[in-house]
Amino acid sequence: MGMVTIPQEALPDGGPPSPEQAHRWCQQLEEGNILFFPKTPIALPDEDVRFLLTLEQTSSGLHKNLAYKPAIDRVSGADVKGADSAASERLHRILRDYSQNVTEFLKNFLMPYQSRWQLDYGSFRPQEEQGRDLPLRRRNDLMHTDAFPTRPTHGARILRFFNNLHPTKTRDWITGEPFRALVPQFAPQQIALPREQSTLTRWTAKAACGMGLGRAIPELKRSPYDDFMMRLHNFLKENEDYQAQGKREAWFLPPGSSWMVYTDMVPHAVLAGQYALEQTYLVAPEAMVAPEHSPLGVLQALTGKKLV
């Protein structure tokens, strides 16, 4: 596991990559590599970047990110100092354009997936990561694998595409061992492996969600897979030995670059950096070209159980 650099000449302007090349890129992602673009392939107008760099949030301690929700075409988390309707509309338009442009690029770049993904949240991350005062489970500077507490994926993969907008500073990441090497170190001795749900449990959860209780009690919506992924996320952040001694590599992602990675399988942390754009996709399990590397594939092989 490491970083795969995508050279500029591998991104032809005249058409999509060959099927063989696109398959290779998907496989490299699924094996736990970061795909790195020294120069972002996403067009970002200079005036839009300058606008984002000058935003000030009045409640910066309350909001981790500004989120763009494509399904409802809405921005949340924005509490912009002195914002008028024109500024809010411009922010909305920039985040929507970014989401659409990344998606259009990935349709060809990750052609084997055939767009078998759900467009999840996008975000603008305006705050300096180094030294942020956040609750432990929300800290970005602690090694973790991603899981969503209120939006279970039911085996879909969490793929994230990033841009470093800062004009001079790198965005500093560390990454750890891939999922299939990580989990056996702690499960089942320190963290219990997931168990297959009984028919009664599945029907009870389905009925409860049908009565509107899923939003109030997110655990009801989680499959055994999602429950384990959420427990693993919390366990890693709370494990002082792992944070201090776990294997890791450092990456310094320069201004103007982009990268993407499956953050559900690659333990990662952001130690420093400010001003990043990001778009998340939930990629269907059946789209995988190497499903044995996926967290779902690893966990089902370890348990011998169907977990979603």
HELIX and SHEET records of a PDB file:
HELIX    1   1 GLN A    8  ALA A   10  5                                   3    
HELIX    2   2 PRO A   19  GLU A   30  1                                  12    
HELIX    3   3 ASP A   46  LEU A   53  1                                   8    
HELIX    4   4 SER A   85  PHE A  109  1                                  25    
HELIX    5   5 MET A  111  TYR A  113  5                                   3    
HELIX    6   6 LEU A  136  ARG A  138  5                                   3    
HELIX    7   7 PHE A  179  PHE A  186  1                                   8    
HELIX    8   8 THR A  199  GLY A  210  1                                  12    
HELIX    9   9 PRO A  218  LYS A  221  5                                   4    
HELIX   10  10 PRO A  224  GLU A  238  1                                  15    
HELIX   11  11 GLU A  240  GLN A  245  1                                   6    
HELIX   12  12 PRO A  285  ALA A  287  5                                   3    
HELIX   13  13 PRO A  291  HIS A  293  5                                   3    
HELIX   14  14 PRO A  295  THR A  303  1                                   9    
SHEET    1   A 8 MET A   3  THR A   5  0                                        
SHEET    2   A 8 ILE A  34  PHE A  37  1                                        
SHEET    3   A 8 SER A 258  TYR A 262 -1                                        
SHEET    4   A 8 ARG A 157  ASN A 164 -1                                        
SHEET    5   A 8 ALA A 276  VAL A 283 -1                                        
SHEET    6   A 8 TRP A 117  ARG A 125 -1                                        
SHEET    7   A 8 LEU A  66  LYS A  69 -1                                        
SHEET    8   A 8 ARG A  74  SER A  76 -1                                        
SHEET    1   B 3 GLU A 249  LEU A 253  0                                        
SHEET    2   B 3 ARG A 171  THR A 175 -1                                        
SHEET    3   B 3 HIS A 268  ALA A 272 -1                                        
END                                                                             
